[in-house]
Amino acid sequence: MFSAGAKRVYLGYDVLLAARNRIAYIFDHFENIYLSFSGGKDSTVMFHLCAEEARRRQRQFGLLFIDWECQYRLTIDHVAEMVRSYADVIKLYWCCIPLRTVNAVSMFEPEWIAWEPGKSWIREKPCGAITEGNFFPFYRDAMTFEEFIADFAGWYARGKRTACLVGLRATESLNRWASVGSRRFKHTFQYKRWTTRVGQGIYNAYPLYDWQTEDIWTYCGKFRKAYNRL
């Protein structure tokens, strides 16, 4: 596991036990919990582990999935499979609403607006999804993904202590490592460096921060868990 600096410190137990303990800690200390789900391999493992803990406690957690319209069919099918499998423990926010993000594949349209009104869509919005931005009182026309994520956290919290679980792993990039391992000052929850305060009473939590890619696939294979086949 990573310490607050660059040096790794091994604590004598495996990353699966560590992640389960961290998730249990979040359930112990937070009234509101939601998972930011992308359908990728890391957030899928987070989903499995959170659902396992939620079922043990007979609790629910929020599941936020931003549907970008142009995603691969295999990803959408996988998200739908996960939602069906854990419908008993989630409050689903499958969002098919206009959101802006950087478009790196065109010199002529530097931004992509998912589900843009007045244009032909790549596919139809799935049944059960949130299809109107005004479902959220904070929504503004074609707001950016980053703006939406920040405002969603405040709206979901409703003044209660809230944790957003994120499938971030420190080995993926220097920026992600810095989210956990940097010595720079940051506000954490009860000195847990795998948490970061992002608002008043709102924290991001990274229970998988010390997992390797091999750990992700070993977990899926050993426990025969659903995964995104893409």
N, C-alpha and C positions, 0 to 999 in steps of 0.2 A: 504494500500500500504506500501511497505517497504521503510524506510529511508536509509541513508547511513550506519547506524549502525544496531544493532540487533532489535531495537524497531520498531513496526509497527506504521505508522501514517496514519489515515484515512482522506481523503481529501473531503469527502462529495458527491462523485459521484461514480457510479458503474464502474466495471472493463471493461465493454464493451465500455462505452463512453471513458474511459481512453485509451483503445487500439486504438479506432478509431482516437482519437486526436493525438496519437503518430504516427500512420501510416500516417495521413495527414501531420504531421510535417516532416516526412521523405520525402514525396513527394514534400513538399515545398522547401526543402533544398538540395536535392541530384539530380544530373543529371542522374546518373545510379543507378538503384535499381534492385536487384534480390532476390529471395526467395530460401532458401535451403530447399527443400521439401523431406520428408521421406515417406509420405503416412500414417503416424501415426496421432493420434487424434489432437495433438497440432499444428503440421505444417499444418494440414488440415484446422483448424480454421484460422490460419494465411493466408492461401491461399484464403479462402472465403473473409476475411476482406480486403486483399490487392486488390483482383479483384474488390470488391465493390468500393474502392477508385479510382482504375485505370479507371474503367468505368465512374465514375463521372467526371474525368478529361480528358477522352479520351486519356489516355496514356497506354504504355505497360511497363511491367517489365519482367526480365528474370526469368525463372524457372529452377533450377538445380535439377535433380533427378538422383541419383546414383543407377542404377539397379544392385543388387548384384547376380543376376542369381538364387540364392537359396531362393528367397523370396516367401512368400505364394501367391497362386493364388488370394485370396481375396484382398491382398494388391495391386497387379499389376492391377487387374480389377478396383479397386478404383482409382488408379493413372490415369488410362486411362479415367475413367469417369470424373475426375476433369479436365484433360487436354481438353477433348471435350467440357466441359461446359464453359470453360474460354479461348477458343482458340483465341478469339478476342483481349485479353489483355496481352497475354504472348508471350515471345520468348523462345521456349522450347529447353532445353538441357537435353534430356533423354539419359544418358550415359551407354552404354553396352560395356565397354572397360575393358581390363585387369587391375585390381587394386588389391593391396595386403592389407590384414588386418589380425589381430590376429584371429587365429582359436582356440577357447577354448574347442572344442569337440573331439580333437584328440591329443594323446601324440606323434604320429608319424609324423604328418604334422602340425607344430605350426602356419603356415600361410595359409590363404585361398586366392587363386587368382581367382577372378571372371572372367568368360569367357576366361579361360586359353587356349591359342592356342595349338592345338594338342590333346586336351582332349575332350571327349564327354560332351556336356553341358546338364544341367538339363532340360532346355527348349530352344526353339529357340528365337533369338533376335526379339523383336517386330518391326513391320513396322514403319518407321519414326524415329527410334532411331539412335543415333550416334554410329556406330559400329567399327570405326577405331580410335585408339588413335591419329594418326597423323592429325586428324581433328583439334587438339589443338597444336599449335606450341611449347608449353612448355612440351608436353608429353614425358615421358621417359618410356622405357619398364618396365612393372610391377611396376610402382611407387606406393607408399602407398597412402591410402585414405587421410591421413593428408597432405601429400605433394601435392596431386592433388587439394585439397580444397584451400590451400594457394596459389598455382600457378594460379588456376582458377580465384580467386579474382583479382589478379594483371592483368591477361589477359583481364578479362571482364571490368575492370576499364578503361583501355586504357588512363591512365593519368587524368581521370575525377574523381570528387568526387563521391564516390560509397558507397552505403549501402547494406549490406547483411542482410536480415530479417531472423531471426531464431526463431522457436517456442519454446523457452526456458522458463520454469516456475521455479521460485525460490524454490518452495516447493518440487521439485522432488528430490533434493539431496543437500548436503552441498556444493559441488563444484559449482553447478548451482546457489545456493544462493550467493556464494562468487563472482560470475561473476557480480552481481548487487549490493549486500548489503555490501560487505566487505569494511572496512575502509582503506585497503591498497591502496596506490596511483595507479591510472591507468589513462591513457589518454582517455578522453571522447570527444564527440562532443557537444560543447557549454554547458558543465557541465551537460548534461543529463546522469545520472548514469545508465540508461538502454541502453547505448551505450558503445562500447569498440573499441578503435582504434586498428586495426590489420595490418595496412600497411599505406604507405604514401597516405593520402586522402581516406583511405578505413576503414569502420567501420562496426562492427556487431551491430545489433539493436534487442532488445528483447521487443517488445510491449506487450507481454502477460506475462511478468515476475511475475505479482501479481495475476494471475488467479489461482483458485483452480481447482481440477479435476471436481468438481460439476459445475463450471462455463462453462467448455468445453462442457459437455453434455447438460447443460441447453440451451446453445446457439444453439447447433445442433438441439435439440428438439423443442425449441420455434420457431425458424425460418425455421424449416424443411430443414436443410442443409444436403447435402450428407456427409457421414462419412464412415470410414473403418469398415465394419461389423465384421471383425476379432477381 
